[in-house]
Amino acid sequence: MEIDVRGPRFGAAVTTVVLAVVLVTGSVWLLAAQAVLFALGAAAGVQKSPYGWVFRTLVRPRIGPPPATEDAAPPRFAQAVGLVFSLIGLIGYGAGVQWLGLAATACALAAAFLNAAFAYCLGCELYLLLKRVTTA
């Protein structure tokens, strides 16, 4: 399935804001909510996630048709990677290991920021690397 290339960047921008708020406030509940959103994106695909719905229904009609499309599999994998980091962050915060919660959240924030600001998706690149290694 092909998706609008701007959709994952929009989701990454919102995720960047959410994870920055988590780092500033230490809100475990907000991190848990973001983990649920990552899980939905990984399970159903980014186009069917809540951020994907907002992009599709509120943003895309205002900015026009996509300049390009991309395969949905790499961004979906990136959502799974984000889920892993957010779960590690939740474990850290929940277990009282503050540095682990902060580090995992900061890693997820850095990846989301790279995608939002520069259209560089670390999870997508990891997906492509793993695909090359496993099919070679």
N, C-alpha and C positions, 0 to 999 in steps of 0.2 A: 504494500500500500504506500502511496506517495502522499506526502504532507507538505503544506506551505512551509518554506524554510523560516519564515518569520515567527511561526507559532512557538517552536521551542525557545527561541530567543526571548519572546514575551514571557513565557513561563519562567525562564531563567532570571529575568529581571525581577519578577515578583518574588521568586525564591531568594534572590540576593537580598531584597529588603527584609523578608521574613527572617532569614538566617542572621542578618546583621542585628535585628531586634533581639533575637535569641541570645546572641553574644553580649549585647549590652545589658539585657535584663536578666539573663540566666533562666528564662522561662522554659521549664520542662514541658509545660502544656503546649506552648507554641511549637516547640521542637517535635512533640508527639503529633501535633496536627500536620506539620510539614511531612513527617514520616508517613502518615496516612495518605497524603497527597502523592508522595513518591510511590507508595505501594499501588495506588490506583493507576498512576501513569505507567508503572512497570507491568501491571497485570492487564490493563485494558488498552494501553497505548496512549501516547501523549495527546492525541487528537480527541480522546474520550475522557481525559482527566478534567477536573474542574478548571484549571488554568487554560486548558485547550478549549473548553466550552466558552469561557469568557472571551478568549481570543476570537474564536469562530463567530460568536454571536454579537459581540459588542465592538471589537477592534477591526477585524477584517472587513466588514461592510464599509467602514469609514476610510480604509486605506487602499481598497481595490484588490484586484486579482493578484495572485502571487507572482513575483518576478521569476521564481524558480521553485521546483519541488525537490524533495529528497525522500529517500527510503525511510520509513518509520522505524525500522528495526534498531539502528544505532541510537536515536534519542530514547527509545524505549529501554534499551540496555542502560543508558546513562541514568535513567530514572531508578533502575535497580541499584546502580552504584550509589546514587544519592541516598537511597533507602538504607543501604548498608552503613554508610557514614552516619546517618541520622540515628540509626539504632545503636551504633557504638556510642554516639553522643548521649543518648538516653541512658544507656547502661552506665556510662561514666557519671553523669549527673545523679542518677538514681542510687548508685553505690557510694556516693560521696567522694568520688575520685574526680574532683573538679577539673584537673588538668586534662583528663581524657575527654570529658564532655566538651571542654573548650576547644581542644585540638581537633576532634572529629567534626565539630560544627564549623570550625574555621576552614578545614579542608573542603567541606561541602560548599561553604560560602565562596572560597577561592574558585572552585570549579564553576559554580553558577555565575560568578562575576565574569570569568573569562568568556563564557558563552554569551552572556548578556551584552558585554561591552565590545567584544572583539569577534564574535561568532566563532569562537574556538571551543568546541565541545570536547572536553577531556574524556568523558565516558564514551562518546562516539568514536574517538580515536582509539581508545582501548578496545572497543568492539571490533573495529576494523583490523587492528593488530592481531587480536585473538582469532579472528576469522582467517587471516592470512596464515597464521601459524598452524591452525588446525586443518586447513585444506591443502597445505603444501606437502 
